Amino acid sequence: MKKIAPIFVALGAISFGVPATLFKIARQEGVVNGPLLFWSFLSAVIVLGIVHLARRKWLRYQHTNWKQLLLVIAAGTGSGFTNTFYIQALKLIPVAAAAVMLMQAVWLSVLLGSLIQRRWPSRLQVLSIILVLIGTVLAAGLFPITQALSPLGLFYAFLAACGYACTMQFTAHLGNNLDPLTKTWLLCFGAFILISIVWGPQIVTAPTTWPTLKWGFWIALFSMVFPLVAYSIFMPHLELGIGPILSSLELPASIVVAFAVLGETVSGLQIVGVLLIITAVIIPNVWGMWHREQVN
């Protein structure tokens, strides 16, 4: 599991990079944010609920209690907060600036994990985080800054990063005695409750169209079902700090998908930033495998 865990966590992070393009396509078809988020999270709850019933992994056989179940459901609000604050940020600041702020989740998650485990990351992991942050600024096309940025928009994006960091740590450290797919289902259910409350007025008043249902389903698969399943199963098998570094692959994936699907232009500096992020992801994982081989 330790050998393949980085691969699947990386795939989960890459999956997180797809919904940004899907959100843009949905908006071009007139889809409203509130109903889109509502049907996205509802689709995730339904899909994972069907999987849960089909596998017959009943909760009463998983050595859990109501307190733990409520904690996992509450932890799912992290994903709901991430989507809510990120969409609010995009109304006030450019996508590039929002992406840079969202990637602050890398060091926030490492810091949160250090506090939980009471163990600081290695110098190599700190170097990787610095490379990720530099690569993020370049890959997002934010350098040089040519316009004033809304402080409120930056604050919303930072709150989204906090929610993303909490999601990574909760999937790694909370409810690990539960079946991973069951835990993912509970996390999505908690996020769905939050989205229903926060976006309730818009959900009730805005019409639900076929594009809303269609894009809500695909966003659910790429932003919740696959990545949260990958994180729930494989994140607990990673060393401290490796998971957040792998999560930074979301930004290169977002750029590649936007280039391939939307035809957005990519500058030389953005390519350099993507290469820096990939390098920062590879270094600690290759070093960790080499070190384990030497120990063995």
C-alpha positions in Angstrom: 0.0 0.0 0.0 2.9 2.4 0.8 4.3 1.9 -2.7 1.1 2.6 -4.6 -0.4 5.2 -2.2 1.5 8.2 -3.8 0.2 7.2 -7.2 -3.5 7.1 -6.3 -3.3 10.2 -4.1 -1.7 12.0 -7.1 -4.5 10.8 -9.3 -7.0 12.1 -6.8 -5.3 15.5 -6.9 -5.3 15.5 -10.7 -9.0 14.7 -10.6 -9.5 17.8 -8.5 -8.0 19.8 -11.4 -10.8 18.9 -13.8 -13.9 20.6 -12.2 -12.5 24.1 -12.8 -13.0 23.6 -16.5 -16.4 22.0 -16.0 -17.5 24.9 -13.9 -16.6 27.3 -16.8 -18.5 25.2 -19.3 -21.5 25.0 -17.1 -21.5 28.8 -16.6 -21.4 29.2 -20.4 -24.6 27.1 -20.6 -26.3 29.4 -18.1 -26.0 27.1 -15.0 -26.3 28.9 -11.7 -23.8 28.2 -8.9 -26.2 27.2 -6.1 -28.1 24.5 -8.0 -24.9 23.3 -9.6 -23.2 22.7 -6.2 -26.4 21.2 -4.8 -26.8 18.6 -7.6 -23.0 17.9 -7.5 -23.0 17.0 -3.9 -26.4 15.2 -4.1 -25.0 13.1 -7.0 -22.0 12.2 -5.0 -24.2 11.1 -2.0 -26.4 9.0 -4.3 -23.5 7.3 -6.2 -21.6 6.5 -3.0 -24.9 5.5 -1.3 -25.6 3.0 -4.0 -22.1 1.6 -3.8 -22.4 1.4 0.0 -25.7 -0.6 -0.3 -24.3 -2.9 -3.1 -21.2 -3.8 -1.0 -23.4 -4.4 2.1 -20.8 -2.8 4.4 -23.3 -2.0 7.0 -22.3 0.5 9.7 -23.3 -1.7 12.6 -20.6 -4.1 11.5 -17.8 -1.5 11.3 -17.0 -1.1 15.1 -18.1 2.5 15.2 -20.5 4.6 17.3 -22.7 7.6 16.7 -20.1 10.1 18.0 -17.6 9.0 15.4 -20.1 9.0 12.6 -21.2 12.5 13.5 -17.5 13.6 13.6 -16.9 12.2 10.1 -20.1 13.9 8.7 -19.0 17.2 10.3 -15.6 16.8 8.8 -17.2 16.6 5.3 -18.2 20.2 5.7 -14.6 21.0 4.8 -15.2 20.1 1.2 -18.4 22.1 1.2 -16.7 25.2 2.6 -13.9 24.8 0.0 -16.3 24.9 -2.9 -18.5 27.7 -1.4 -15.6 30.1 -0.6 -13.8 29.3 -3.9 -16.8 30.2 -6.0 -17.3 33.4 -4.0 -13.6 34.3 -4.5 -13.9 33.8 -8.3 -16.5 36.6 -8.3 -14.0 39.1 -7.0 -10.5 38.1 -8.2 -9.1 36.4 -11.3 -8.8 32.6 -11.5 -5.0 32.8 -11.4 -5.1 34.7 -8.1 -7.7 32.3 -6.6 -5.7 29.3 -7.7 -2.5 30.7 -6.0 -4.4 31.3 -2.8 -6.0 27.8 -2.9 -2.6 26.2 -3.1 -1.8 27.7 0.3 -3.6 24.5 1.4 -0.2 22.7 0.8 1.6 24.3 3.8 -1.6 24.7 5.8 -2.2 21.0 5.6 1.4 20.2 6.5 1.2 22.5 9.5 -2.1 21.0 10.6 -0.7 17.5 10.2 2.4 18.5 12.2 0.1 19.7 15.1 -2.0 16.5 15.0 1.0 14.1 14.9 3.3 16.4 17.0 6.1 15.8 14.4 7.6 18.4 12.1 8.2 17.8 8.4 11.7 17.1 7.1 13.9 19.7 5.5 13.4 18.0 2.1 9.6 18.3 2.5 9.9 22.0 3.4 12.0 22.5 0.3 9.3 20.8 -1.8 6.6 23.1 -0.3 8.7 26.2 -1.2 9.1 24.9 -4.8 5.3 24.2 -5.0 4.5 27.7 -3.9 6.9 29.3 -6.4 5.7 27.0 -9.1 2.1 27.8 -8.3 2.7 31.6 -8.8 4.4 30.9 -12.2 1.9 28.2 -13.3 -1.1 30.4 -12.5 0.2 33.2 -14.7 0.1 35.6 -11.8 3.6 37.0 -12.4 3.8 39.9 -12.9 0.7 41.3 -11.1 -0.9 43.8 -13.5 -4.1 44.7 -11.6 -5.3 45.5 -8.1 -6.8 42.5 -6.2 -9.8 42.5 -3.9 -8.8 41.8 -0.3 -12.1 40.2 0.3 -11.7 37.9 -2.7 -8.2 36.9 -1.5 -9.7 36.2 2.0 -12.4 34.0 0.5 -9.8 32.1 -1.5 -7.7 31.6 1.6 -10.7 30.3 3.5 -11.2 27.8 0.6 -7.5 26.7 1.1 -8.2 26.2 4.8 -11.2 24.0 4.0 -9.1 22.0 1.5 -6.3 21.5 4.0 -8.9 20.3 6.6 -10.3 17.9 4.0 -6.9 16.3 3.4 -6.1 15.9 7.1 -9.6 14.6 8.0 -9.5 11.9 5.3 -6.0 10.9 6.6 -6.7 10.8 10.3 -10.4 10.5 11.0 -12.5 7.4 11.0 -9.8 5.0 9.6 -11.5 2.0 11.2 -14.4 2.6 8.9 -14.6 1.1 5.4 -13.0 3.8 3.1 -16.0 4.0 0.8 -18.4 4.3 3.7 -16.2 7.1 5.2 -16.2 8.9 1.8 -20.0 8.6 1.6 -20.3 10.2 5.1 -17.9 13.0 4.2 -20.0 13.8 1.1 -23.2 13.7 3.1 -21.8 16.3 5.5 -20.7 18.5 2.6 -24.2 18.1 1.1 -25.9 19.3 4.3 -23.7 22.4 4.4 -24.3 23.2 0.7 -28.0 22.8 1.2 -28.0 25.3 4.1 -25.7 27.9 2.6 -27.1 27.9 -0.9 -30.7 27.1 0.1 -32.3 30.4 -1.1 -30.7 30.2 -4.5 -31.5 26.5 -4.8 -35.2 27.2 -4.2 -35.5 30.2 -6.5 -33.2 29.2 -9.4 -34.5 26.8 -12.0 -33.1 23.3 -12.3 -32.2 22.5 -16.0 -30.8 19.5 -17.8 -27.3 21.1 -18.0 -27.4 21.6 -14.2 -28.0 17.9 -13.7 -25.5 16.8 -16.3 -22.6 19.0 -15.2 -23.5 18.4 -11.5 -23.0 14.7 -12.0 -19.6 15.0 -13.8 -18.4 17.5 -11.3 -19.4 15.1 -8.5 -17.3 12.3 -10.0 -14.1 14.4 -10.5 -14.3 16.7 -7.4 -15.7 14.3 -4.8 -16.3 10.6 -5.6 -12.9 9.7 -7.1 -10.6 12.1 -5.2 -12.2 11.5 -1.8 -12.2 7.7 -2.3 -8.5 7.9 -3.2 -7.7 10.2 -0.2 -9.7 8.0 2.2 -8.0 4.8 1.1 -4.4 5.9 0.5 -3.7 9.1 2.4 -3.3 7.3 5.7 -0.4 5.3 4.2 1.7 8.4 3.3 4.4 10.0 5.4 3.8 13.4 7.1 3.8 16.2 4.5 3.8 13.9 1.3 0.0 14.1 0.8 -0.3 17.9 0.7 2.7 18.1 -1.7 1.0 15.5 -4.0 -2.2 17.5 -3.8 -0.4 20.4 -5.6 -0.8 18.4 -8.8 -4.3 19.9 -9.0 -3.0 23.1 -10.5 -1.0 21.6 -13.4 -3.9 19.3 -14.1 -6.3 22.3 -14.2 -4.0 24.1 -16.6 -3.6 21.1 -18.9 -7.4 20.4 -19.0 -8.2 24.0 -19.6 -5.6 24.1 -22.5 -7.0 20.8 -24.0 -10.7 21.5 -23.6 -11.1 25.3 -23.6 -8.1 26.1 -25.8 -6.7 28.5 -23.2 -3.2 29.8 -23.9 -0.2 28.6 -21.8 2.9 30.8 -21.5 6.5 29.7 -21.1 6.5 30.9 -17.4 3.4 28.7 -16.8 5.2 25.7 -18.2 8.2 26.4 -15.9 5.8 26.6 -13.0 4.2 23.3 -13.8 7.6 21.7 -14.1 8.6 23.1 -10.7 5.5 21.7 -9.1 6.1 18.2 -10.7 9.7 18.3 -9.5 8.6 19.2 -6.0 6.2 16.2 -6.0 8.8 13.8 -7.4 11.7 14.7 -5.1 10.3 13.6 -1.7 8.7 10.5 -3.1 11.8 9.3 -4.9 14.0 10.1 -1.9 11.6 8.2 0.4 11.6 5.1 -1.8 15.5 5.2 -2.0 15.7 5.7 1.8 13.4 2.7 2.5 15.5 0.5 0.2 18.7 1.5 1.9 17.1 0.7 5.3 15.9 -2.7 4.1 
